[in-house]
Amino acid sequence: MTARVAGERFGFRLPSAASALPAVWRDLDRAVWRWVRAHGGDAATALAAGWASHADGQGHAALPLSALPGTFGPDEREARIDGAALAESALVDAAGGAEQPVRPFVLDGGHFYLRRNFSDETAVARALGGRRAAAAAARHPVDEAALRALFPGPWREAEARQRAAVSGAPGRRLMALTGGPGTGKTSTVLRMLLALSRDHAARTGSAPVVRAAAPTGKAAQRLGESLRDGHARLAAGGMGQDPAWAPHLDAVAAAAPTTLHRLLGARGRGGGFAFGATTRLPADIVVVDEASMLELGLLRALLEALRDDAVLVLVGDADQLTSVGTGSIMMDLIDALEADPRGDLVRLQHCFRADAALVPVNEAVRAGDRAAFSAAVTAAGGRATHRPIDTVARLDAALARWGLVLRDALEAAGVDVALPADDGATRRRLAALRSRQLLCAQREGPFGALRANGLIAAQLRRRAGSGALNDGAWYPGRAVMVLRNDESARLYNGDVGLCVAVEQDGERRLRVAFEAAPGDAAARLFEPAALPAHEDAFAITVHKSQGSEYDDVAVLLPPDPTSPLLNRQMLYTGVSRARRSIELWAGAAALDAALAQRLVRHGRLAARMLAAGAG
């Protein structure tokens, strides 16, 4: 791979002159360059630091020097960046092991790090390795009788990996569970938690404190719903009356899922967390769902807050988009665990969903196989559709059709009928909103979520007509997404609400309905004026959709095949949100580009775990 091609992975080009800074650099990247020069750094160190800052902004933990262009100008005054030059800099730690933040940059294993990222990566590798090494024999192994209780009914071969995951969990301090949609991750986690609870009680004589969390409020909400449903099924099957299992079922039921930030006691504007290395989190078992969304610094904070004897279960789909922050935690962790297998990684592959027609579509996208994708779409019939939408005119026609069907679904659920403000009516209308979702690869531009929202909103606003229940800004059927956390209202960034008509005190009023907050059972109603910052949510980005599922999904790709947003993980994340049907709105060139490009996050987490004997 040429230096230029490698560099373009970061979206940069060579400057036109040795003194010029790359046009793609952010203000922050330029500030880093200026800081290095002001503190005595040479040109090579300053350029490497600017590129490292730029790479960090794109989610990379480090900048591999092999990916840098070899020259930064066409004339004889070329500035070359190589490891030898950087190692001589007074601003660069070339030892690769110093923990004192004396020097702001680190050169390690051919990678150039910002000190923060190096410190986070080494701390995470050390903590995960220590948890692997701490595995011991289970005090109360999961024998066949216990597995029969956890997996009642006839045993199917398709559940063999689930049973293996549950039986292998007790005694470990770290478990990783990965699989695509519908593979039974949450149901497996529930049974794993029961087995871990039983083992903890055998070791300590008391039931454990179980906590569940996810990186976002939406993901935490879905985790809570899934755990409650699974708990109800097991309890109804007799486990709730079994004295051998009832206390453990109660312990899991008490694990009201929340966001990781709330679990760690985020201090808001002051920064930091209430729980950390000096004040450990009071939990014996912690499960984190949607772990592919974890960023390096947040995982470090969690690992530092956990007691040494606590059990950590990380659950996610490694083929989805990585976090918007730094690192690719789930991919790196799985790479390390697969390279040195110790039974603490479980891959679930069998899909148990009724909509099995969509599974080959998802798998073709995950593999980046264009021919298999076309065949899977054809085989799925009306359940999967590829619409060649590559012009604004075609897009507008598709948006009009999509908005009409959505409005019909909302009207059928009574969104504009002044129903009593009871939980049943609220849930039915929210379910209608969740039934359809448009996902966009990008937020801005002609093919972005903002423009799509504007067109759909205008259509629904006209359909709502005029009157007291349509003041222009608010009308029955408007979908909004919260953009800023509001702790007092327990509304968080990414929460989606629906404006509905309700009858209160003999009057027809508009209220915005939201799903139950983590830990609550009932949906909630808010006055529109009481909401924190928000925007329309008829269309959202694929990134915002992680942790959610919908019946019918459309995924919109920008037509430019050179767009850096087009990659396999983004497309897989989008299409795998669908439970019943999927529409892909994309030109042939854009689809080919998305399937061909696998997103890579640069860093050395997996290698660091293996080198330390942890992975």
ROTIVEX-50111 format. One record per residue (C-alpha): x, y, z. Coordinates in steps of 0.1 Angstrom, whole numbers, plus 5000, padded with zeros to 4 digits. Layout:
REM residues N
XYZ
...
***
This chain:
REM residues 615
500050005000
501450344990
501850615015
499350824997
496750554996
497350475033
497150845041
493850885024
492250635048
492550925072
491051165046
494251375042
496351485013
499951605010
500351975015
501352184985
504352325002
506652215031
505452505052
501752445045
499452265069
497052005055
493752155045
491751875061
493151945096
490752075121
491352385142
492352145170
494951965148
496452295139
496552405175
498452085184
500952155156
501452515169
501852395205
504552155195
506452415176
506052665204
507552415229
510652335209
509452045188
510952005153
508951995121
508651615120
507251595156
504851875149
503451715118
503251375134
501351535164
498951715140
498251395121
497851205154
495251455166
493551425132
493451045135
492151075171
489251285158
488350995135
488350745163
491850595160
493750535192
497150585174
498650695141
500650415124
503750565109
503450335080
500250515070
501850855069
502851005035
506650995032
506951355020
505051675028
506051884998
507151854962
510352054965
513751974979
512852095014
511051775022
510251685058
510251315064
508651155094
510250835106
510550665139
514150745144
513551115141
510651105165
512550905190
515051185194
512351445202
512251575238
508451575235
508151205226
508550905249
510050635229
510350385257
506750275252
506150195289
506450515309
503250595328
504350945340
502751205318
505951385314
506051385276
502851445256
503451195229
504450825228
506150625201
505350255205
505349965181
505550185150
502550385163
502550745173
500150815203
498751115221
499651045257
496051015268
495250745243
498450555251
497650565288
494050455282
495050165259
497750025282
495450055313
492649875295
494949595282
496349555317
492949535334
491349305308
494449075310
494249065348
490648965347
491448685323
494248565345
491948575376
489648295363
489248015388
487247695392
483547765398
482447695433
479047585420
479547445385
476647455361
475847085357
473246935334
470446955359
471147335363
471247375325
467947195322
466447445346
467947735327
467047595293
463647425299
461947225272
463547025244
467147095238
467947215203
471347185187
470947555177
471147645214
474447455220
476547765221
474147945244
474347645268
478147645265
478348015273
476247975304
478047665317
481447835312
480748165329
481048085367
484548135380
485548395354
486148765359
485648845322
483248715296
482648845261
479548755241
479148845205
476648775178
474348935152
470749035157
468348765167
471148525179
469848525215
472448745231
470148895257
468448565266
471848405269
473048685292
470048645314
470848275320
474548355323
473648605351
471648345369
474548095368
476948365380
474548465408
474348105420
478148075419
478548395439
476048285465
477947955469
481248145474
479948425497
476748295512
474748595499
473048705467
475148925445
474549285435
473949275397
474149595376
473349625339
474349915317
474850035281
476650325265
473350505256
470050555272
468250395242
470450085244
469950065282
466150085277
466149795252
468349585274
465849645303
462949545281
464649225270
465749125305
462249185319
460648975291
463148695297
462648715334
458848695330
459148385308
461448205332
459348305362
456148185345
457847855337
458247775374
461747915382
460148185403
458847925427
461947715427
463847785460
467147695442
466647965416
464148225429
466748435449
468948455418
466048555396
465248825421
468848945420
468848975382
465449145383
466849415406
469549505379
467649805364
469749885333
471050235330
473650425310
477350365319
477750735328
474950705353
476250375366
479650535373
478150845388
479051105361
479651445378
478151645349
479951965339
482551915366
483751595348
484851265363
482950995380
481850925416
483150565413
486750495403
490050355416
489550505451
485750445455
484750115438
481450045423
479249845447
478549565423
479449195421
478349135385
478249395358
476949335323
477449595295
475349565264
476149715230
479849705239
480849785203
479750145212
482350165240
485150415237
488550355252
488350615279
484950505292
485950145293
489050245313
486850435338
484550125342
487449885347
489050115373
485750135392
485149755393
486249555423
488949295416
486549015424
483649155403
482548985371
482349185339
480249055309
480649255277
477949195251
477849325215
478049275178
481649315167
480549375131
478549695139
479950045138
482450125165
482050415189
482050775179
484850805204
488350655204
489050285197
487349975184
486949795217
484849495207
486749415176
490149445193
488949235223
487648955202
490748955181
492848905213
490548645228
490448445196
494248445193
494548295227
491348105234
490448035271
486747985269
485848345278
484648435243
481348305229
480248365193
476548315187
475648255151
472248085148
469348335143
466148245162
464048525147
460948445126
462148685100
464948455089
464648585053
466648895064
469548685079
471248615045
470948985037
472749085069
475348815064
476148925028
476649275040
478749165069
480948965045
481049245019
479749004992
477949194965
476748884946
475448724978
473749044987
471849064954
470848694957
469648734993
467549044984
465948844955
465348544978
463748755005
460948874982
459149174995
460949155028
464149315013
464249574985
467049754968
465850084954
468450264931
468050604946
470950824934
469351154925
467551414946
464351374925
464250994932
464951054968
462151314972
459751064956
460850794980
460551025010
456951125000
455950754998
457750675031
456150965050
452650875037
452950515050
454350635083
451450885087
448850615080
450450395107
450350675132
446750765124
445750395128
447250405163
445150715171
448050965173
445651255166
442751135187
442451285221
442750965241
442950955279
446550995291
446850625301
449950415296
448250165273
447250435247
450750595250
452550265244
450350175214
451150505197
454850475205
454850125190
453450265158
456350515156
458950245162
457450035134
459150245107
462450425107
464550585080
468350565087
470850785069
474550745065
475051115069
473451395088
473851685065
473651745027
470951655001
470951295012
471351365049
468951315078
468251685084
466851735049
464851415050
463351515083
462351855069
460551695039
458751435060
457851685087
456251925062
454151635047
452951525082
452351885093
450051945062
448251625069
447551725104
445652035092
445152355111
443652415145
444452405182
446352085179
448652215152
450552535160
453152495133
455952365155
453952095172
451351865158
450151515164
452551265148
455751485152
458651265162
461551425180
464951325194
466451475225
469851625219
470951715254
470751525287
468251655313
468751475345
465751625363
463351505335
465451185330
465551255293
468851175276
470651245243
469151005217
465750945234
462950965208
459451095216
456151125197
453751425199
450251295206
446851425214
445551355249
442451435270
443251585304
440751765326
438251775299
440551945274
442351825243
446151895246
449351805229
451951605249
455151435239
455351065248
458550885256
459250525265
459750445302
462950565317
465550295327
464250135359
460650245353
457750055339
455450325326
455750555295
455950925301
454151235288
455751585287
454651935277
456352025245
457752345261
459352145288
461651935265
465351995264
467052065230
465651845203
465151795166
462851595143
463451215143
461651085113
465051025099
468150965121
471750865114
472850505114
475050595144
472050715164
470250385156
472650165174
471049985203
467550005187
465449785164
462449865142
459949655122
460549825089
463750005080
465050205051
468750285048
469750585027
473350605013
474850914997
475350864959
479050964960
481050644961
484050824975
482250935006
484250835037
480950745054
480450445031
481750135048
480649775055
480049835093
477850125087
475749945062
475549625084
474549835114
471749995094
470249685077
470449475109
468149715127
465249575108
463049295123
460449255095
461649435062
464449635049
464749885020
468149995008
468050334991
471350344972
472950384938
474950084925
478250264929
477550374965
476450024974
479549864959
481750114978
480050045011
480449665007
484049694996
485349915024
485849765059
486350035086
489649995105
490550175137
494250195143
495750105177
497449825195
494949705221
494749355208
498549335203
499249485237
497049225254
498848945235
502249075242
501549095279
500348735279
496848845286
495248775253
***
